[in-house]
Amino acid sequence: MSDENGSAQARFQTHAIVEVVLLLVLLAYMGLAQSRMVGDDFAFTVVGAALMALVTYWTLSTLRDGLEVIAIRVDRSKH
């Protein structure tokens, strides 16, 4: 049980670090995008849309990992 908790916690920490990096990249993209019109440069718009989709997916994955860590802790505290 402790191995399961440790691996879930390690995975959550790794996902949280990647989450922060992705959010920083998205903020940098938004900073660059301020001077551009949406759809003006198709490639730039596609990169932005893909980046936003990736951040959304990764955020949901990180939340799932966090809930898994909480569930393991609650289950362990009941025993």
DRENMAR-959033 format. One record per residue: residue number from 1; z, y, x of N, C-alpha, C in turn; residue in one letter. Coordinates in nm, 3 decimals. Layout:
% DRENMAR-959033
{resi=NUM | nw=Z | nv=Y | nu=X | caw=Z | cav=Y | cau=X | cw=Z | cv=Y | cu=X | resn=a}
...
END
This chain:
% DRENMAR-959033
{resi=1 | nw=0.000 | nv=-0.120 | nu=0.082 | caw=0.000 | cav=0.000 | cau=0.000 | cw=0.000 | cv=0.125 | cu=0.086 | resn=m}
{resi=2 | nw=0.074 | nv=0.124 | nu=0.197 | caw=0.077 | cav=0.243 | cau=0.281 | cw=-0.058 | cv=0.266 | cu=0.348 | resn=s}
{resi=3 | nw=-0.132 | nv=0.156 | nu=0.380 | caw=-0.265 | cav=0.172 | cau=0.437 | cw=-0.359 | cv=0.238 | cu=0.337 | resn=d}
{resi=4 | nw=-0.344 | nv=0.200 | nu=0.211 | caw=-0.429 | cav=0.258 | cau=0.106 | cw=-0.398 | cv=0.407 | cu=0.093 | resn=e}
{resi=5 | nw=-0.271 | nv=0.444 | nu=0.097 | caw=-0.231 | cav=0.584 | cau=0.087 | cw=-0.279 | cv=0.661 | cu=0.209 | resn=n}
{resi=6 | nw=-0.264 | nv=0.601 | nu=0.327 | caw=-0.305 | cav=0.669 | cau=0.449 | cw=-0.455 | cv=0.693 | cu=0.454 | resn=g}
{resi=7 | nw=-0.534 | nv=0.592 | nu=0.415 | caw=-0.679 | cav=0.609 | cau=0.418 | cw=-0.725 | cv=0.709 | cu=0.312 | resn=s}
{resi=8 | nw=-0.662 | nv=0.706 | nu=0.196 | caw=-0.698 | cav=0.802 | cau=0.090 | cw=-0.661 | cv=0.944 | cu=0.133 | resn=a}
{resi=9 | nw=-0.546 | nv=0.958 | nu=0.197 | caw=-0.504 | cav=1.090 | cau=0.242 | cw=-0.593 | cv=1.141 | cu=0.355 | resn=q}
{resi=10 | nw=-0.630 | nv=1.054 | nu=0.447 | caw=-0.719 | cav=1.093 | cau=0.556 | cw=-0.856 | cv=1.133 | cu=0.503 | resn=a}
{resi=11 | nw=-0.907 | nv=1.057 | nu=0.406 | caw=-1.036 | cav=1.088 | cau=0.346 | cw=-1.029 | cv=1.223 | cu=0.273 | resn=r}
{resi=12 | nw=-0.918 | nv=1.248 | nu=0.204 | caw=-0.902 | cav=1.374 | cau=0.133 | cw=-0.899 | cv=1.491 | cu=0.231 | resn=f}
{resi=13 | nw=-0.826 | nv=1.475 | nu=0.341 | caw=-0.819 | cav=1.583 | cau=0.441 | cw=-0.957 | cv=1.611 | cu=0.501 | resn=q}
{resi=14 | nw=-1.031 | nv=1.506 | nu=0.532 | caw=-1.165 | cav=1.523 | cau=0.587 | cw=-1.256 | cv=1.593 | cu=0.486 | resn=t}
{resi=15 | nw=-1.248 | nv=1.552 | nu=0.361 | caw=-1.331 | cav=1.615 | cau=0.257 | cw=-1.291 | cv=1.760 | cu=0.237 | resn=h}
{resi=16 | nw=-1.162 | nv=1.791 | nu=0.247 | caw=-1.117 | cav=1.928 | cau=0.230 | cw=-1.170 | cv=2.017 | cu=0.344 | resn=a}
{resi=17 | nw=-1.173 | nv=1.965 | nu=0.465 | caw=-1.226 | cav=2.042 | cau=0.578 | cw=-1.375 | cv=2.068 | cu=0.559 | resn=i}
{resi=18 | nw=-1.449 | nv=1.965 | nu=0.518 | caw=-1.593 | cav=1.982 | cau=0.494 | cw=-1.613 | cv=2.080 | cu=0.379 | resn=v}
{resi=19 | nw=-1.527 | nv=2.077 | nu=0.279 | caw=-1.535 | cav=2.169 | cau=0.165 | cw=-1.524 | cv=2.313 | cu=0.212 | resn=e}
{resi=20 | nw=-1.429 | nv=2.340 | nu=0.299 | caw=-1.411 | cav=2.477 | cau=0.350 | cw=-1.535 | cv=2.521 | cu=0.428 | resn=v}
{resi=21 | nw=-1.590 | nv=2.432 | nu=0.511 | caw=-1.710 | cav=2.465 | cau=0.587 | cw=-1.827 | cv=2.494 | cu=0.494 | resn=v}
{resi=22 | nw=-1.845 | nv=2.410 | nu=0.392 | caw=-1.953 | cav=2.433 | cau=0.296 | cw=-1.937 | cv=2.565 | cu=0.222 | resn=l}
{resi=23 | nw=-1.815 | nv=2.598 | nu=0.186 | caw=-1.792 | cav=2.725 | cau=0.117 | cw=-1.821 | cv=2.843 | cu=0.208 | resn=l}
{resi=24 | nw=-1.788 | nv=2.832 | nu=0.337 | caw=-1.820 | cav=2.939 | cau=0.431 | cw=-1.971 | cv=2.954 | cu=0.448 | resn=l}
{resi=25 | nw=-2.042 | nv=2.842 | nu=0.453 | caw=-2.189 | cav=2.847 | cau=0.461 | cw=-2.246 | cv=2.911 | cu=0.334 | resn=v}
{resi=26 | nw=-2.192 | nv=2.876 | nu=0.219 | caw=-2.239 | cav=2.935 | cau=0.093 | cw=-2.212 | cv=3.085 | cu=0.090 | resn=l}
{resi=27 | nw=-2.095 | nv=3.128 | nu=0.139 | caw=-2.066 | cav=3.271 | cau=0.145 | cw=-2.163 | cv=3.343 | cu=0.238 | resn=l}
{resi=28 | nw=-2.196 | nv=3.282 | nu=0.351 | caw=-2.292 | cav=3.342 | cau=0.443 | cw=-2.429 | cv=3.352 | cu=0.376 | resn=a}
{resi=29 | nw=-2.468 | nv=3.247 | nu=0.303 | caw=-2.596 | cav=3.250 | cau=0.231 | cw=-2.595 | cv=3.363 | cu=0.128 | resn=y}
{resi=30 | nw=-2.487 | nv=3.376 | nu=0.054 | caw=-2.479 | cav=3.481 | cau=-0.048 | cw=-2.486 | cv=3.619 | cu=0.018 | resn=m}
{resi=31 | nw=-2.425 | nv=3.632 | nu=0.135 | caw=-2.435 | cav=3.758 | cau=0.208 | cw=-2.579 | cv=3.790 | cu=0.246 | resn=g}
{resi=32 | nw=-2.652 | nv=3.689 | nu=0.292 | caw=-2.793 | cav=3.709 | cau=0.326 | cw=-2.877 | cv=3.736 | cu=0.201 | resn=l}
{resi=33 | nw=-2.838 | nv=3.677 | nu=0.091 | caw=-2.917 | cav=3.687 | cau=-0.033 | cw=-2.901 | cv=3.821 | cu=-0.104 | resn=a}
{resi=34 | nw=-2.802 | nv=3.900 | nu=-0.064 | caw=-2.780 | cav=4.027 | cau=-0.133 | cw=-2.902 | cv=4.119 | cu=-0.128 | resn=q}
{resi=35 | nw=-2.975 | nv=4.115 | nu=-0.019 | caw=-3.087 | cav=4.207 | cau=-0.004 | cw=-3.218 | cv=4.147 | cu=-0.058 | resn=s}
{resi=36 | nw=-3.213 | nv=4.029 | nu=-0.115 | caw=-3.336 | cav=3.963 | cau=-0.164 | cw=-3.333 | cv=3.950 | cu=-0.316 | resn=r}
{resi=37 | nw=-3.452 | nv=3.948 | nu=-0.373 | caw=-3.464 | cav=3.924 | cau=-0.516 | cw=-3.477 | cv=3.774 | cu=-0.540 | resn=m}
{resi=38 | nw=-3.421 | nv=3.727 | nu=-0.650 | caw=-3.429 | cav=3.584 | cau=-0.683 | cw=-3.574 | cv=3.546 | cu=-0.705 | resn=v}
{resi=39 | nw=-3.619 | nv=3.441 | nu=-0.637 | caw=-3.754 | cav=3.392 | cau=-0.652 | cw=-3.855 | cv=3.464 | cu=-0.565 | resn=g}
{resi=40 | nw=-3.814 | nv=3.570 | nu=-0.495 | caw=-3.906 | cav=3.643 | cau=-0.408 | cw=-3.955 | cv=3.555 | cu=-0.295 | resn=d}
{resi=41 | nw=-3.864 | nv=3.484 | nu=-0.232 | caw=-3.899 | cav=3.387 | cau=-0.127 | cw=-3.858 | cv=3.250 | cu=-0.180 | resn=d}
{resi=42 | nw=-3.959 | nv=3.171 | nu=-0.217 | caw=-3.933 | cav=3.044 | cau=-0.284 | cw=-3.848 | cv=2.949 | cu=-0.199 | resn=f}
{resi=43 | nw=-3.878 | nv=2.940 | nu=-0.071 | caw=-3.803 | cav=2.850 | cau=0.018 | cw=-3.657 | cv=2.893 | cu=0.027 | resn=a}
{resi=44 | nw=-3.633 | nv=3.023 | nu=0.037 | caw=-3.496 | cav=3.075 | cau=0.044 | cw=-3.420 | cv=3.043 | cu=-0.085 | resn=f}
{resi=45 | nw=-3.487 | nv=3.056 | nu=-0.199 | caw=-3.426 | cav=3.025 | cau=-0.328 | cw=-3.394 | cv=2.876 | cu=-0.340 | resn=t}
{resi=46 | nw=-3.485 | nv=2.791 | nu=-0.295 | caw=-3.463 | cav=2.646 | cau=-0.300 | cw=-3.346 | cv=2.606 | cu=-0.212 | resn=v}
{resi=47 | nw=-3.337 | nv=2.665 | nu=-0.094 | caw=-3.224 | cav=2.636 | cau=-0.004 | cw=-3.093 | cv=2.677 | cu=-0.072 | resn=v}
{resi=48 | nw=-3.092 | nv=2.791 | nu=-0.136 | caw=-2.971 | cav=2.837 | cau=-0.206 | cw=-2.932 | cv=2.746 | cu=-0.321 | resn=g}
{resi=49 | nw=-3.030 | nv=2.705 | nu=-0.398 | caw=-3.003 | cav=2.614 | cau=-0.510 | cw=-2.951 | cv=2.480 | cu=-0.460 | resn=a}
{resi=50 | nw=-3.011 | nv=2.429 | nu=-0.354 | caw=-2.966 | cav=2.302 | cau=-0.297 | cw=-2.825 | cv=2.315 | cu=-0.240 | resn=a}
{resi=51 | nw=-2.798 | nv=2.426 | nu=-0.175 | caw=-2.665 | cav=2.449 | cau=-0.119 | cw=-2.560 | cv=2.457 | cu=-0.229 | resn=l}
{resi=52 | nw=-2.592 | nv=2.526 | nu=-0.337 | caw=-2.498 | cav=2.535 | cau=-0.450 | cw=-2.475 | cv=2.399 | cu=-0.514 | resn=m}
{resi=53 | nw=-2.580 | nv=2.319 | nu=-0.527 | caw=-2.565 | cav=2.184 | cau=-0.582 | cw=-2.479 | cv=2.098 | cu=-0.491 | resn=a}
{resi=54 | nw=-2.500 | nv=2.108 | nu=-0.360 | caw=-2.420 | cav=2.031 | cau=-0.265 | cw=-2.274 | cv=2.071 | cu=-0.270 | resn=l}
{resi=55 | nw=-2.247 | nv=2.201 | nu=-0.276 | caw=-2.108 | cav=2.248 | cau=-0.283 | cw=-2.043 | cv=2.199 | cu=-0.412 | resn=v}
{resi=56 | nw=-2.114 | nv=2.202 | nu=-0.522 | caw=-2.060 | cav=2.154 | cau=-0.648 | cw=-2.027 | cv=2.005 | cu=-0.641 | resn=t}
{resi=57 | nw=-2.121 | nv=1.927 | nu=-0.590 | caw=-2.098 | cav=1.782 | cau=-0.576 | cw=-1.979 | cv=1.755 | cu=-0.485 | resn=y}
{resi=58 | nw=-1.974 | nv=1.824 | nu=-0.371 | caw=-1.867 | cav=1.799 | cau=-0.275 | cw=-1.732 | cv=1.842 | cu=-0.332 | resn=w}
{resi=59 | nw=-1.728 | nv=1.950 | nu=-0.407 | caw=-1.603 | cav=1.995 | cau=-0.468 | cw=-1.551 | cv=1.890 | cu=-0.566 | resn=t}
{resi=60 | nw=-1.639 | nv=1.836 | nu=-0.648 | caw=-1.597 | cav=1.732 | cau=-0.743 | cw=-1.551 | cv=1.607 | cu=-0.670 | resn=l}
{resi=61 | nw=-1.617 | nv=1.571 | nu=-0.563 | caw=-1.578 | cav=1.455 | cau=-0.482 | cw=-1.440 | cv=1.477 | cu=-0.418 | resn=s}
{resi=62 | nw=-1.418 | nv=1.598 | nu=-0.368 | caw=-1.289 | cav=1.630 | cau=-0.306 | cw=-1.178 | cv=1.628 | cu=-0.410 | resn=t}
{resi=63 | nw=-1.205 | nv=1.680 | nu=-0.528 | caw=-1.105 | cav=1.675 | cau=-0.635 | cw=-1.072 | cv=1.531 | cu=-0.674 | resn=l}
{resi=64 | nw=-1.173 | nv=1.446 | nu=-0.678 | caw=-1.150 | cav=1.304 | cau=-0.708 | cw=-1.060 | cv=1.241 | cu=-0.602 | resn=r}
{resi=65 | nw=-1.087 | nv=1.272 | nu=-0.475 | caw=-1.004 | cav=1.219 | cau=-0.367 | cw=-0.861 | cv=1.270 | cu=-0.377 | resn=d}
{resi=66 | nw=-0.846 | nv=1.396 | nu=-0.413 | caw=-0.712 | cav=1.453 | cau=-0.431 | cw=-0.636 | cv=1.385 | cu=-0.544 | resn=g}
{resi=67 | nw=-0.707 | nv=1.359 | nu=-0.653 | caw=-0.643 | cav=1.289 | cau=-0.765 | cw=-0.605 | cv=1.147 | cu=-0.727 | resn=l}
{resi=68 | nw=-0.686 | nv=1.083 | nu=-0.643 | caw=-0.655 | cav=0.949 | cau=-0.596 | cw=-0.527 | cv=0.948 | cu=-0.512 | resn=e}
{resi=69 | nw=-0.513 | nv=1.047 | nu=-0.424 | caw=-0.392 | cav=1.059 | cau=-0.343 | cw=-0.270 | cv=1.080 | cu=-0.433 | resn=v}
{resi=70 | nw=-0.283 | nv=1.165 | nu=-0.533 | caw=-0.172 | cav=1.189 | cau=-0.626 | cw=-0.138 | cv=1.062 | cu=-0.703 | resn=i}
{resi=71 | nw=-0.239 | nv=0.990 | nu=-0.750 | caw=-0.215 | cav=0.867 | cau=-0.826 | cw=-0.144 | cv=0.763 | cu=-0.741 | resn=a}
{resi=72 | nw=-0.183 | nv=0.751 | nu=-0.615 | caw=-0.117 | cav=0.655 | cau=-0.526 | cw=0.028 | cv=0.693 | cu=-0.504 | resn=i}
{resi=73 | nw=0.053 | nv=0.822 | nu=-0.486 | caw=0.193 | cav=0.868 | cau=-0.465 | cw=0.279 | cv=0.845 | cu=-0.590 | resn=r}
{resi=74 | nw=0.222 | nv=0.872 | nu=-0.707 | caw=0.297 | cav=0.851 | cau=-0.831 | cw=0.324 | cv=0.703 | cu=-0.851 | resn=v}
{resi=75 | nw=0.224 | nv=0.619 | nu=-0.825 | caw=0.240 | cav=0.475 | cau=-0.839 | cw=0.346 | cv=0.424 | cu=-0.741 | resn=d}
{resi=76 | nw=0.345 | nv=0.476 | nu=-0.619 | caw=0.441 | cav=0.432 | cau=-0.517 | cw=0.583 | cv=0.477 | cu=-0.555 | resn=r}
{resi=77 | nw=0.596 | nv=0.595 | nu=-0.616 | caw=0.729 | cav=0.644 | cau=-0.650 | cw=0.789 | cv=0.568 | cu=-0.769 | resn=s}
{resi=78 | nw=0.705 | nv=0.504 | nu=-0.849 | caw=0.756 | cav=0.426 | cau=-0.963 | cw=0.817 | cv=0.295 | cu=-0.919 | resn=k}
{resi=79 | nw=0.778 | nv=0.246 | nu=-0.801 | caw=0.828 | cav=0.115 | cau=-0.754 | cw=0.949 | cv=0.129 | cu=-0.672 | resn=h}
END
